[in-house]
C-alpha cells in the first residue's frame, strides 16, 4: 500500500479536499476579481440583502478577495481555521442568496460547502500542508 499509517491516509485525504476546494474557489472568484468593477458590482448586488451600508461594488470586491485569500490559505495551510470559518460564513450567506432565487441546487451546493468548511475547522490542514512543514523546522 502507498501509505503505511492511518494518519497518512487521513492527511492525504485532507490534501485532496483542500486542493479541490481551493480549485473551486479560484475558478469561482478569480475571473470575477480580474473582471473589474462590473463583476464586483454583480457579486455585491447578489449579497445586497445584507444591507450593511457598504456599496455593492466594494462589497463584491471584498467578498471576492476573501474567497481568493481563502483559496490560498487552503492550499498553503496558513491561517487555515480562520479561512475555513470565513468561508463557512460566506457560503452560508450564499445559501440565503440562492434561496430566494428559486435554484434549489445552488442553495444546496452553498449549504454543502458551508458544512464542509465547518467540518474542516475541526480537522485542520493535515500533515501535508506548507504551514505544517515550515512549523516543524
N, C-alpha and C positions, 0 to 999 in steps of 0.2 A: 504494500500500500504506500501511497505517496506521503501520508502523514503517519507519524508514529505515536501521536498522543491526541486525546480528545480535545485538549485545549488548542492545539494547532488547527484541527479541523474547524473548530468554532471560530477561531481568528481568521481563517481563510474564508469562511462563510461571511463574516463581517466585512472583510475586504471586498468581496464580490458585491455585497449590498451597498457599501459605501461608494464604490466606483459606479455602479448602476444608478444610484440616486444622484450622484454628482453629475453624471452624464445627462440625466433627465433635466436637472436644474439648469445646466449650461444650455441645453437645447431650448429650454423654455425662456430663459432670461437674457442671454447674451444677444441674440438677434434683435430683441426689443430694446435692449440697452443701447446698442450701437445704432438703432433706427432713428434716434433723435427724439425731439420734442413731441411729434405727433404720436409716437408709440408710447412715450411716457404718459401722455395725456390719456390715452385709451386705458392703460392699466390703472391710472389714478381714478378715472371715471368708473371703472368696474368696482372699485372699493369705496366709492363716494358715499355709500350708505353709512359709513363710519362717522362722517361729519365731525371731524376733529379740528376743523378750521384751517387745514393745510390745502393749498391749491392742488388740483388734481395732477398737474404736471410734476410738482415737487413730490407728491405722494407716490406717483408712479416711479419716478427716479429712485426714491428711497427704497421702495419695495423691490425693484429690480436689482439694486445694489445689494440689498440684504440677501436675495436669492443667489447672486453671483458669489458673494463672500461666503455664504453658507456652503456652496458647492466646493469652494477652495478649502474650507475648513473640513468638509467631509473627506476630501482627498488626502489632506495632509495630517489630519488629526489634531491640529492646533485649535484650541477653544471648541472642541468637539461637542461637549454637552451644551454649551451656551448656544452654539449654532443649531443644535437639534431642538432646543427649547424655542428659539426664534422661528425655526421652520415649522414646528408643530403649531405654534400660534398663527403663523401666516397662512398655512394651509387650512387651519380651522376657519379663518376669515374667508378664504376662497370657497370653502364649503358653503358658507352662508351666502356668498355672492352668487354661486351657481344654483342655489336652492330656489331663488325667486325667478330664475330664467326658465326653468322647466326642463333642463337637461339633467335627468336623474343620474346618468352615467358620470357626468362631470362632478356632481355632488358626491357621489360615492368614491370616485377617484381621489378627490381632495380630502375627504374624510379618511380614506385608507392611508394616504400619505401622511396625514397628521398623526394617525395611530402608529405608523412605522417610525416616524421621528420620535414620538413619545416613548416607544419601546427602546430606541437606540440611546435615549438619555440614560437608561438603566444599565445598558451593556457596556458602553464606552466604545472606543475605536478598535480595540483588539490589538494584538501584538504586532501586526503588520502595518503600523502607521508611522509616518515620518517622525511625528512628535514623540512616540514611544521609543524609537530607535535613538533619537538625539538625547532623550532624557537618560538613557542607560549609560551614555558615555561620560 
